[in-house]
Amino acid sequence: MNTFPKYETYKNSGIEWLGKIPDSWELTKLGTCLTLVSKKNRADLPLLSITREQGVIERDIEDAESNHNFIPDDLSGYKVLEQGQFGMNKMKAWQGSYGVSKHTGIVSPAYFVFDFAKVIDPIFFNWAIRSKLYVSYFGSASDGVRIGQWDLSKSRMKAIPFLLPSPEEQTAIAHFLDQKTAQIDAAIVIKEQQIALLKERKQILIQQAVTQGLDPTVPMKDSGVEWIEEIPAHWEMKKVKHLFRMIMESSEKNNNHELLSVYTDIGVKPRRELEERGNKASTTDGYWFVKKGDIVVNKLLAWMGAIGLSEYDGVTSPAYDILRPKVEMNGYFYHFLFRSDFCSSELKRHSRGIMDMRLRLYFDKFGLVEVPYPSATEQNKIIDFLNINLIKMDEGIDLIKQQIEKLREYKTTLINSAVTGKIRVTNNAVDVSI
């Protein structure tokens, strides 16, 4: 922010979270900026939604996943929200579910709709009111017994302070933030694409290693399994039930064993972190014992990657299957194999259920899946290779994620600084790259 010019003189706003503001800016209140309106009986207009992430958007009534709220047959009581007006979901204002609309349509009768009572650039207002500073402030103007059911107090909302630069400065700030945030967002998209490419390379590396080995010169043979294709000629194909046996060993009452869970993104981990957040199992009596080296299968989500090798002794839910090796192996070889994208598709095919989120992988089907079985010595070499190379890729992914986080932090700081006058935006600033 030090590269941007500042205003010549500042004054104390008297408000801690605003601090000093430009001398020429007006410190007013939302109540003097907005006028509540309520226009109805326009059921012919499209339905709009007011979201935390995007503000006001057109609602896709065909998308069942994004339409959790009931839509009545009679929409005559819905409020008209016109392009350029400010709309707000008063039950979720503390989350940032409000914004200036780019569309004309109708919203829930429980929402607030406002016209501007002063000369205000709608785009500037949208940037300012949706900044992190204001989103956090709306929480103090909301009441409720439970945080998910807070309701915005109209009187306290009207008292929220708002900064107004001159109309010319408002427009300059709006144009500046439009351009700068677009540049930042474009940079983030590029970095997210880089992460996707690295993750794709990881999957290719894993697939080649666990199905073809490390020596590209060895003779190959048909595995006899379509999703595996060819394997080294000296490898075997074995059914999962010939490699693992299912263990059902119940824990004793009042035990203090480590409670384990299986996650799609990180595999088998202790649930301590979840318990610290209040998501604690009421009891672990009758849970299955898990030994280090067991494969733990979340039957409901195995086809999404919720399967993996346990590095811990502990207990886990009886909803999981515990698989223990029957033959000599490096368990990490099958950890990587079972969690790979190409294997997940096969596990989904063997899962039973009506809908994707209700599919379950039972051992009677999983046990019939044929997988490669190289010698334990070769498995060890493959795992050493994967550990070295995957660590490098993960470090690269983590570095890019840190860069993305810094860009997002910069974007937040830039918006906050521009709409509170901590930096001075001029017409020349709009053309300066980030």
C-alpha positions as CSV (number, residue, x, y, z in Angstrom):
1,M,0.0,0.0,0.0
2,N,3.0,2.3,0.4
3,T,3.3,2.7,-3.4
4,F,-0.1,4.5,-3.5
5,P,-0.4,8.2,-2.8
6,K,-2.2,9.4,0.4
7,Y,-4.5,12.4,1.0
8,E,-2.9,15.6,2.1
9,T,-4.8,15.9,5.3
10,Y,-6.8,13.5,7.5
11,K,-9.2,13.9,10.4
12,N,-10.1,11.6,13.3
13,S,-13.4,9.8,12.5
14,G,-14.0,9.1,16.1
15,I,-14.7,5.5,15.1
16,E,-12.0,2.9,16.1
17,W,-12.4,0.6,13.1
18,L,-12.3,3.5,10.6
19,G,-9.5,5.5,12.2
20,K,-8.4,8.6,10.4
21,I,-10.3,9.5,7.2
22,P,-9.6,12.1,4.5
23,D,-10.5,15.6,5.5
24,S,-12.7,16.1,2.5
25,W,-14.8,12.9,3.0
26,E,-18.2,13.0,4.6
27,L,-18.8,10.7,7.5
28,T,-22.5,9.8,7.4
29,K,-24.7,6.8,8.4
30,L,-26.4,4.1,6.3
31,G,-29.8,5.4,7.5
32,T,-29.2,8.7,5.6
33,C,-27.8,6.9,2.5
34,L,-30.6,4.4,2.0
35,T,-34.4,4.5,1.7
36,L,-36.4,1.3,2.3
37,V,-38.8,0.4,-0.5
38,S,-41.2,-2.4,-1.1
39,K,-42.7,-3.0,-4.5
40,K,-44.5,-6.2,-5.2
41,N,-46.9,-8.0,-7.7
42,R,-44.3,-8.6,-10.4
43,A,-44.3,-12.4,-10.6
44,D,-43.3,-12.1,-14.2
45,L,-39.8,-11.0,-13.3
46,P,-36.9,-13.5,-12.8
47,L,-36.0,-14.8,-9.3
48,L,-32.9,-13.4,-7.7
49,S,-30.7,-14.7,-4.9
50,I,-28.6,-12.7,-2.5
51,T,-25.4,-14.7,-1.6
52,R,-22.4,-14.2,0.6
53,E,-19.9,-14.9,-2.1
54,Q,-21.3,-13.0,-5.1
55,G,-24.0,-10.6,-3.8
56,V,-27.1,-10.5,-5.9
57,I,-27.3,-13.1,-8.7
58,E,-30.0,-14.6,-10.9
59,R,-31.4,-17.7,-9.4
60,D,-31.2,-20.9,-11.5
61,I,-34.5,-22.6,-10.6
62,E,-33.5,-25.7,-12.6
63,D,-30.4,-26.3,-10.4
64,A,-31.7,-28.4,-7.5
65,E,-28.3,-28.2,-5.6
66,S,-28.4,-24.4,-5.4
67,N,-32.1,-24.2,-4.5
68,H,-32.5,-25.3,-1.0
69,N,-35.3,-22.8,-0.1
70,F,-38.9,-23.5,-1.0
71,I,-40.3,-21.5,-3.9
72,P,-44.1,-20.9,-3.5
73,D,-46.4,-21.1,-6.5
74,D,-47.7,-17.6,-5.8
75,L,-44.8,-15.1,-6.2
76,S,-46.9,-12.0,-6.0
77,G,-45.7,-11.2,-2.5
78,Y,-42.0,-11.2,-3.6
79,K,-40.3,-7.9,-3.6
80,V,-39.0,-6.2,-6.7
81,L,-35.2,-5.6,-6.7
82,E,-34.2,-3.3,-9.6
83,Q,-30.8,-3.0,-11.2
84,G,-28.8,-0.5,-9.1
85,Q,-30.8,-1.0,-5.9
86,F,-29.3,-2.4,-2.8
87,G,-30.7,-5.7,-1.6
88,M,-30.1,-7.6,1.7
89,N,-30.9,-10.9,3.2
90,K,-31.4,-9.6,6.7
91,M,-31.0,-13.0,8.3
92,K,-27.6,-13.4,6.8
93,A,-26.3,-9.8,6.7
94,W,-23.7,-10.7,9.3
95,Q,-22.2,-13.1,6.7
96,G,-22.2,-10.5,3.9
97,S,-25.3,-11.7,2.1
98,Y,-26.2,-8.3,0.5
99,G,-25.2,-6.2,-2.5
100,V,-26.1,-3.8,-5.2
101,S,-28.0,-5.6,-7.9
102,K,-26.9,-5.8,-11.5
103,H,-30.2,-7.4,-12.4
104,T,-33.9,-6.6,-12.2
105,G,-36.0,-9.3,-10.6
106,I,-37.8,-10.4,-7.4
107,V,-36.5,-11.6,-4.0
108,S,-37.9,-13.1,-0.9
109,P,-40.5,-10.9,0.9
110,A,-38.3,-11.3,4.0
111,Y,-35.4,-9.4,2.4
112,F,-34.7,-5.6,2.5
113,V,-34.7,-3.5,-0.7
114,F,-33.2,0.0,-0.6
115,D,-33.0,3.0,-3.0
116,F,-30.2,5.5,-2.5
117,A,-31.2,8.7,-0.8
118,K,-27.9,10.5,-1.6
119,V,-25.8,10.9,-4.7
120,I,-23.9,7.6,-4.5
121,D,-22.2,5.6,-7.2
122,P,-23.8,2.2,-6.8
123,I,-20.6,0.4,-7.8
124,F,-18.6,2.3,-5.2
125,F,-21.2,1.6,-2.6
126,N,-21.1,-2.1,-3.5
127,W,-17.4,-2.3,-3.1
128,A,-17.5,-0.4,0.2
129,I,-20.4,-2.2,1.8
130,R,-19.2,-5.7,0.8
131,S,-15.6,-5.0,2.1
132,K,-14.4,-7.1,5.1
133,L,-14.7,-4.0,7.3
134,Y,-18.5,-3.7,6.8
135,V,-19.3,-7.4,6.7
136,S,-17.9,-7.8,10.2
137,Y,-19.7,-4.6,11.4
138,F,-23.1,-6.0,10.4
139,G,-22.7,-8.8,13.0
140,S,-22.9,-6.2,15.8
141,A,-26.1,-4.9,14.3
142,S,-27.8,-8.4,14.4
143,D,-29.6,-10.2,17.2
144,G,-30.5,-13.8,17.7
145,V,-30.2,-16.8,20.1
146,R,-28.2,-18.9,17.7
147,I,-25.6,-17.5,15.3
148,G,-27.2,-19.1,12.2
149,Q,-30.5,-17.3,13.0
150,W,-29.3,-13.8,13.6
151,D,-31.7,-11.1,12.4
152,L,-30.6,-7.6,11.4
153,S,-31.9,-4.8,13.6
154,K,-33.1,-2.1,11.2
155,S,-32.5,0.7,13.7
156,R,-28.9,-0.4,14.4
157,M,-28.2,-0.9,10.7
158,K,-29.2,2.7,10.1
159,A,-26.7,3.8,12.7
160,I,-23.8,2.1,10.9
161,P,-21.3,4.8,9.8
162,F,-20.5,5.1,6.1
163,L,-17.8,7.2,4.3
164,L,-18.7,9.2,1.3
165,P,-16.0,10.8,-0.9
166,S,-17.1,13.2,-3.7
167,P,-19.1,11.7,-6.6
168,E,-16.0,12.0,-8.8
169,E,-13.8,10.1,-6.3
170,Q,-16.5,7.5,-5.8
171,T,-16.5,6.7,-9.6
172,A,-12.7,6.8,-9.7
173,I,-12.5,4.3,-6.7
174,A,-15.1,2.1,-8.3
175,H,-13.2,1.9,-11.6
176,F,-9.9,1.4,-9.8
177,L,-11.2,-1.5,-7.8
178,D,-12.9,-3.1,-10.8
179,Q,-9.6,-3.2,-12.7
180,K,-7.3,-4.1,-9.8
181,T,-9.4,-6.9,-8.4
182,A,-9.9,-8.3,-11.9
183,Q,-6.1,-8.4,-12.3
184,I,-5.7,-10.0,-8.9
185,D,-8.5,-12.6,-9.6
186,A,-6.9,-13.4,-13.0
187,A,-3.5,-14.0,-11.2
188,I,-5.3,-16.3,-8.7
189,V,-7.0,-18.2,-11.6
190,I,-3.6,-18.8,-13.2
191,K,-2.1,-20.1,-9.9
192,E,-5.1,-22.3,-9.3
193,Q,-4.6,-23.8,-12.8
194,Q,-0.9,-24.4,-11.9
195,I,-2.1,-26.3,-8.8
196,A,-4.5,-28.3,-10.9
197,L,-1.7,-29.2,-13.3
198,L,0.6,-30.3,-10.4
199,K,-2.2,-32.4,-9.0
200,E,-2.8,-34.0,-12.4
201,R,0.9,-34.7,-12.7
202,K,0.8,-36.3,-9.2
203,Q,-2.0,-38.6,-10.3
204,I,-0.2,-39.6,-13.5
205,L,3.0,-40.2,-11.5
206,I,1.2,-42.4,-9.0
207,Q,-0.7,-44.3,-11.8
208,Q,2.4,-45.1,-13.7
209,A,4.4,-46.1,-10.6
210,V,1.8,-48.5,-9.2
211,T,0.7,-50.1,-12.5
212,Q,4.0,-50.0,-14.6
213,G,6.8,-49.8,-12.1
214,L,9.9,-47.6,-12.3
215,D,11.8,-49.3,-15.2
216,P,10.3,-48.4,-18.6
217,T,12.4,-51.0,-20.4
218,V,10.9,-54.1,-18.7
219,P,8.7,-56.4,-20.8
220,M,5.0,-55.7,-20.3
221,K,1.9,-58.0,-20.3
222,D,-1.8,-57.5,-20.4
223,S,-3.2,-57.4,-16.9
224,G,-6.5,-58.8,-18.0
225,V,-8.2,-55.8,-16.2
226,E,-9.5,-53.0,-18.4
227,W,-8.8,-50.1,-15.9
228,I,-5.2,-51.3,-15.3
229,E,-4.2,-52.2,-18.9
230,E,-0.6,-53.4,-19.0
231,I,1.7,-54.3,-16.1
232,P,5.3,-55.5,-16.0
233,A,5.5,-59.1,-17.1
234,H,7.0,-60.3,-13.8
235,W,4.1,-58.7,-11.7
236,E,1.0,-60.6,-10.6
237,M,-2.6,-59.5,-10.5
238,K,-4.4,-60.5,-7.2
239,K,-7.9,-59.9,-5.9
240,V,-8.1,-57.6,-2.9
241,K,-9.5,-60.4,-0.7
242,H,-6.3,-62.4,-1.4
243,L,-4.2,-59.5,-0.2
244,F,-6.2,-58.4,2.8
245,R,-8.6,-59.9,5.4
246,M,-11.3,-57.9,7.0
247,I,-10.8,-57.4,10.8
248,M,-13.8,-56.9,13.2
249,E,-12.2,-56.6,16.6
250,S,-14.3,-54.5,19.0
251,S,-12.7,-52.2,21.6
252,E,-13.3,-52.6,25.3
253,K,-15.6,-50.2,27.2
254,N,-14.3,-46.9,28.6
255,N,-11.2,-47.1,26.4
256,N,-8.8,-44.3,25.9
257,H,-7.6,-45.3,22.4
258,E,-6.9,-42.7,19.7
259,L,-10.1,-42.2,17.6
260,L,-9.3,-42.3,13.9
261,S,-11.3,-41.1,10.9
262,V,-10.8,-41.3,7.1
263,Y,-10.8,-38.1,5.1
264,T,-10.9,-37.8,1.3
265,D,-8.1,-35.3,1.2
266,I,-5.6,-36.5,3.8
267,G,-6.4,-40.2,4.5
268,V,-6.5,-41.7,8.0
269,K,-5.9,-39.2,10.8
270,P,-6.8,-38.8,14.5
271,R,-10.0,-36.9,15.2
272,R,-8.5,-34.8,17.9
273,E,-8.8,-31.6,15.9
274,L,-12.5,-32.2,15.2
275,E,-13.1,-33.0,18.9
276,E,-11.5,-29.7,19.9
277,R,-14.1,-28.0,17.7
278,G,-16.9,-29.8,19.6
279,N,-17.5,-32.7,17.1
280,K,-16.8,-35.4,19.7
281,A,-18.0,-38.9,19.5
282,S,-20.3,-39.7,22.4
283,T,-18.6,-43.0,23.0
284,T,-16.0,-45.3,21.3
285,D,-17.4,-48.5,23.0
286,G,-17.7,-51.2,20.4
287,Y,-15.5,-49.4,17.9
288,W,-13.1,-51.4,15.7
289,F,-9.5,-51.7,16.7
290,V,-7.1,-50.4,14.1
291,K,-3.4,-51.3,14.0
292,K,-0.7,-49.3,12.3
293,G,-0.4,-50.7,8.8
294,D,-4.1,-51.5,8.4
295,I,-6.1,-50.1,5.5
296,V,-9.2,-48.2,6.8
297,V,-12.2,-48.0,4.4
298,N,-15.0,-45.4,4.8
299,K,-17.6,-47.5,3.0
300,L,-19.8,-44.5,2.2
301,L,-17.0,-42.4,0.6
302,A,-14.3,-44.9,-0.4
303,W,-15.0,-44.2,-4.1
304,M,-14.2,-40.5,-3.4
305,G,-10.9,-41.3,-1.8
306,A,-11.9,-41.8,1.8
307,I,-9.7,-44.9,2.1
308,G,-6.1,-45.3,3.2
309,L,-3.3,-46.7,5.3
310,S,-3.3,-46.0,9.1
311,E,-0.1,-44.8,10.6
312,Y,-1.6,-45.1,14.0
313,D,-2.9,-47.6,16.5
314,G,-6.4,-46.7,17.6
315,V,-10.1,-47.3,17.1
316,T,-12.6,-46.2,14.4
317,S,-16.3,-46.3,13.7
318,P,-18.0,-49.6,13.0
319,A,-19.2,-47.9,9.8
320,Y,-15.7,-48.4,8.5
321,D,-14.0,-51.6,7.3
322,I,-10.6,-52.5,8.6
323,L,-8.4,-54.5,6.2
324,R,-5.2,-56.1,7.4
325,P,-2.5,-57.5,5.0
326,K,-2.4,-61.3,4.5
327,V,0.8,-61.2,2.4
328,E,4.1,-59.5,2.5
329,M,3.7,-55.9,1.2
330,N,4.4,-52.2,1.7
331,G,1.0,-50.9,2.7
332,Y,1.8,-47.5,1.3
333,F,1.7,-49.1,-2.2
334,Y,-2.0,-49.8,-1.8
335,H,-2.6,-46.6,0.0
336,F,-1.5,-44.7,-3.1
337,L,-3.3,-47.2,-5.4
338,F,-6.7,-47.2,-3.6
339,R,-6.7,-43.4,-3.2
340,S,-5.8,-42.6,-6.9
341,D,-8.3,-41.1,-9.2
342,F,-8.2,-44.0,-11.7
343,C,-8.8,-46.5,-8.9
344,S,-11.6,-44.4,-7.4
345,S,-13.6,-44.8,-10.6
346,E,-13.3,-48.6,-10.3
347,L,-14.3,-48.5,-6.6
348,K,-17.4,-46.5,-7.5
349,R,-18.3,-49.2,-10.1
350,H,-18.2,-51.8,-7.3
351,S,-20.2,-49.7,-4.8
352,R,-23.8,-50.3,-4.2
353,G,-26.6,-47.7,-3.7
354,I,-29.1,-45.6,-5.5
355,M,-27.5,-42.1,-5.5
356,D,-23.9,-41.1,-5.6
357,M,-23.9,-39.8,-2.0
358,R,-25.4,-43.1,-0.8
359,L,-23.1,-45.5,-2.6
360,R,-21.3,-48.0,-0.2
361,L,-18.3,-50.2,-0.9
362,Y,-18.7,-53.5,0.8
363,F,-15.9,-56.0,1.2
364,D,-17.8,-58.7,-0.7
365,K,-17.5,-56.5,-3.8
366,F,-14.2,-54.7,-3.0
367,G,-12.6,-58.1,-2.3
368,L,-13.2,-59.1,-5.9
369,V,-11.3,-56.1,-7.4
370,E,-8.1,-57.2,-9.0
371,V,-5.0,-55.1,-8.4
372,P,-1.3,-55.3,-9.3
373,Y,1.0,-57.2,-6.9
374,P,4.7,-56.6,-7.4
375,S,7.2,-58.1,-4.9
376,A,7.5,-56.3,-1.6
377,T,11.1,-55.3,-2.5
378,E,9.8,-53.6,-5.7
379,Q,6.9,-52.0,-3.7
380,N,9.5,-50.5,-1.3
381,K,11.4,-49.0,-4.2
382,I,8.2,-47.6,-5.8
383,I,7.2,-46.0,-2.5
384,D,10.6,-44.4,-1.9
385,F,10.4,-43.0,-5.4
386,L,6.9,-41.6,-4.9
387,N,7.7,-40.2,-1.5
388,I,10.6,-38.2,-2.9
389,N,8.8,-36.9,-5.9
390,L,5.4,-36.3,-4.3
391,I,6.9,-34.3,-1.5
392,K,8.5,-32.0,-4.1
393,M,5.1,-31.6,-5.8
394,D,3.3,-31.0,-2.5
395,E,5.9,-28.4,-1.6
396,G,5.2,-26.7,-4.9
397,I,1.5,-26.8,-4.4
398,D,1.8,-25.4,-0.8
399,L,4.0,-22.6,-2.2
400,I,1.4,-21.6,-4.8
401,K,-1.3,-21.8,-2.2
402,Q,0.6,-19.4,0.0
403,Q,1.0,-17.1,-3.0
404,I,-2.8,-17.3,-3.6
405,E,-3.5,-16.5,0.1
406,K,-1.2,-13.4,-0.1
407,L,-3.0,-12.2,-3.2
408,R,-6.3,-12.6,-1.5
409,E,-5.0,-10.7,1.5
410,Y,-3.7,-8.0,-0.7
411,K,-7.1,-7.8,-2.5
412,T,-8.8,-7.4,0.9
413,T,-6.4,-4.7,2.1
414,L,-6.6,-2.9,-1.3
415,I,-10.4,-2.7,-1.1
416,N,-10.5,-1.7,2.5
417,S,-7.8,1.0,2.0
418,A,-9.5,2.4,-1.1
419,V,-13.0,2.7,0.4
420,T,-11.8,4.2,3.7
421,G,-9.4,6.7,2.1
422,K,-6.2,5.1,3.5
423,I,-4.9,5.4,-0.1
424,R,-5.8,8.1,-2.6
425,V,-7.2,6.9,-5.9
426,T,-6.7,9.0,-8.9
427,N,-7.6,8.5,-12.5
428,N,-3.9,7.7,-13.2
429,A,-3.9,4.9,-10.6
430,V,-6.5,2.9,-12.7
431,D,-3.9,2.3,-15.4
432,V,-1.2,1.0,-13.1
433,S,-0.7,-2.7,-13.0
434,I,-0.6,-4.6,-9.7
